[in-house]
Amino acid sequence: MRDTSLVYPVRADGSILLGRKRRGMGYGKWNGFGGKIEAGETMRQCACRELLEECGLVMEPEKLVMVGDLYFHQPSDPQWSHAGIVYFARGWKGSPHLSDEMEPRWFRVEDFPYDDMWMADRVWLPMILSGKKIRGTIYFAEDGETVYDYEFREMT
């Protein structure tokens, strides 16, 4: 799989925009906005393109703040394994809107819908929401969803 970006827009009051997947992999789950890098793009450009496509927000690549450098490892299917860069976004233009792929909604951190998110998100997302910048690997079982191990270290 190609490497991916993942963006979490953060408002001044600290609430974070999530999107519920309306189709494809992860259908029905809440997540950040992002996807696979395209030829000729930087990861930041990928993140901004995906944010625009999935919820209509316009973001300048240099204004993204990297908060995570993750590797999603699927030993039973090496083609699924990929790197993912996680960003916080502040200072975008526009208002979020429904797209074919995502239904956006603002959440306070204490109200995050973890039960309706990827299992892996429940492991690493609280770390970045607490202010840490992390690098690490998440190991998935054959079902592609169950996390059986992970390792993280804080970046400075």
N, C-alpha and C positions, 0 to 999 in steps of 0.2 A: 504494500500500500504506500502511496505517496505520503510524505510528511504533512502534518496538519497544523492549523492555527486554531485558537480558541479565544474568544473575546468576551469579557464581562464588563458592560457599561456600568459605571458607578455614578450615581447622582450626588449632589452636594450633601444631601441628608444621609448618605451612606447606603441607601437602598440600591439594589443591583437588578439589572434587567436580565431575565432568563427567557428562553423560548421553549415552548413545548413542541416537539417534533410532530409534524402533521403527516409525514410520509417517510418511507425508507428506513434505514438502519436507525434504531432507537425510537421508533414510532411511539408516541405517547409519553416519552420521558422529557423532563425539564433539563435544559443544558444551557451552556453559553452559546455564542454564535461563532461559527467557523466551519472549516472544511479543508479540503485538500489543496495543496499548492499547485499552481498551474505553471507551465513552462515560461521562463522569463520573468517570473515574479520573485520578489523578496518575500520572506515570511510576513513581514509587516504589511506589504501590499496585499498579500493573500488575505490577511486578517481584515483589512479595510474593505476589500471587495466582498468578502463573505458577509460582513456586518451590513453592508448596503443591500446585498441581495436578499438576506434573510429577514431584515427588519426595517430597512430604509434609513438607517443612520449613516451620515457621512462623517468620516474620521480621517484626519491626516496621519499617515503612517508614523511620522516622527514623534507624534504626541502619545502613542501607545506606550504603556509601561509594562515591560516584561516582568512577570511574577512567577513564572514556572517554566521549567525545561524538563519535560517528561518523556519517558520512553515506555510505550505500551507494548509489552512483550507477550506474544501468543506462541508458546513453544510448539503447539500442535498444528499451527498454520503460520509459518514464517512470513508468508505474503501479507498477512494481516498486521504483523508487527510494524510499528512506525513511531517516529518522534513527533511530539506535539509541543508547540510553544504557546504558553498561556499569557494573555495580556489583560490589564485593566485599561479601560477607556474612559477618559474624562474630556470634556470640551468638544463634543461632536456637534454637528448641525443636523437639524431635522427632528422629527418625532417618530417614535417607533410605531410600526403598523404591521398588520397581519400580512404574511406572504404565503405562497404555496407550500413552503417548507416549515415555517415556524409561526407560532402564536405567542407574541411577546407579552410579558407581564412583569411589573416591578415587585420585588420582594424585599422586605427587611431581612437582614442576615439571620435574625433569631426565628424567622418564619420560613426559612428555606424548606422546600418540599423534598427533603432527602429521600423519603420513601418512594418517590416517583422519579428518582435520578439514577444514573448509572452507579453500580456498587463502588466502582473506583472513585467516583466523585466524592463519595462519603468519607473516603480515606484522605485524599489530598486537598480538597477544596477548603475544609476548615483551617488548614495550615495557612493558605494564602489569604484567607479572609481575616485571619488574626494578625496579618501584617508581615508574615514571613515570605521570602523569596526562596523557592525550593528547586532542587534538581533531583531527579530520581527515576526509578524504574518500577512499573507495576506489572505483576505477573498474572496472567489470566489462565483459567482452566479451559478445557476443550470447548465448553459452551460459549466462550467468547464474552461472557458477562461476569462470571464468578471470579473474584480476586482471591488468589491463594497465597500471595506473598507480595511484599513491596519493600523498597528501601529508599529513603530520602535523606538529603542533607541540605542544610540551609546555605544559600548563596549569599555572599556579601556584596 
